[in-house]
């Protein structure tokens, strides 16, 4: 059968959207736009590896966007989409996969069914592309007037992903290296004489190029979730010898440390249980048993990434997380911003969707006596209809 690699092209600047970053890193539903397509290919059962092609200035943004996803290291793109694709293909030359799926990172809503259709189309052709038939009447403009009406029969709007036999499309891109104006990979394949099959695209598989597109994507995403789920988590750890406590992924100086099988991060443990609760996926102990020596002294970031990956695998998204830390000491306020930033990074969401608060029990109970720290968390998820 050979391997299938997905190449996600995300090296453009997206200047029409404005803002302080390229469009593929703008927030969509609380996550960077690019993360949706990366996650879709990463979880697909017929895709063996995923590689992004990025702009050299975007390495830090990409690292944050792709955190927790099982992906190949990204490669740097070129001055045009065509050059970026070729460079991405060249980076796979030594690996020599049997098939390659090429997808625009600005199309966040590619789904498993569409990937399956494109791969099925490739079984009896040199290439296959997702496309939609043109249904609107087409006019050619002439100085602001209608010049002529065009025949729309047989016209299709090309989408991505586009799938090819790897050796064929690499050779085609190499041959077209000095030829500009080939706007998609099917055009490169056609120039090389390769037969490319059309398969049914998806109207939801929109390409975000303008602020209006981004707003439409937000509306689609809001409508795609037919259920919103909320889960809660609670965790406690006692104090023991040490000079710092770890809370929500941040080391806070203190005259004691928290004791536990892992790093005893009560805040992150509560968040993991909240996410698992919203997914009806058990609790943290079922996934990482405290009796298993593998998890001794483990950074709890591992547990958070696991919970986030379960959400990704369901095609869902984390809407927001709210954490309350309950203790007399240490003071949480001076470290709150760092905790919010770290938790947002681990979850792959905007920090405006993360809340961290602290309270005391007015010196009542074990936290009031300074014997330990408790944390409770609430997580809200949006899950798509197919989930």
Buried (B, 14 or more C-beta within 10 A) or exposed (E): EEBBBBBBBBBBEBEEBEEEBBBBBBBBBBBBBBBBBBBBBBBBEBBBBBBBBBBEEBEEBBEBBBBBBEBBEBBBBBEBBBBBBBBBBEBBEEEEBBBBBBBBBBBBBBBBEBBBBBBBBBEEBBBBBBBBEBEEEEEEEEEEEEEEEEEEEEEBEBBBBBBBBBBBBBBBBBEBEEEEEBEBBBBBBBBBEBEBBBBBBBEBBBBBBBBEBBEEBEEBBEEBBEEEBBBBBBBBBEBEEBEBBBBBBBBBEBEBBBEBBBBBBBBBBBBBBBBBBBBEBEEBEEBBEEEEEEBEEBBBBBBBBBBBBBBBEBBBBBBBBBBBBBBBBBEBEEBBEBBBBBBBBBBBBBBEBBBBEBEEBEEEEBBBEBEBBBBBBBBBBBBBEEB
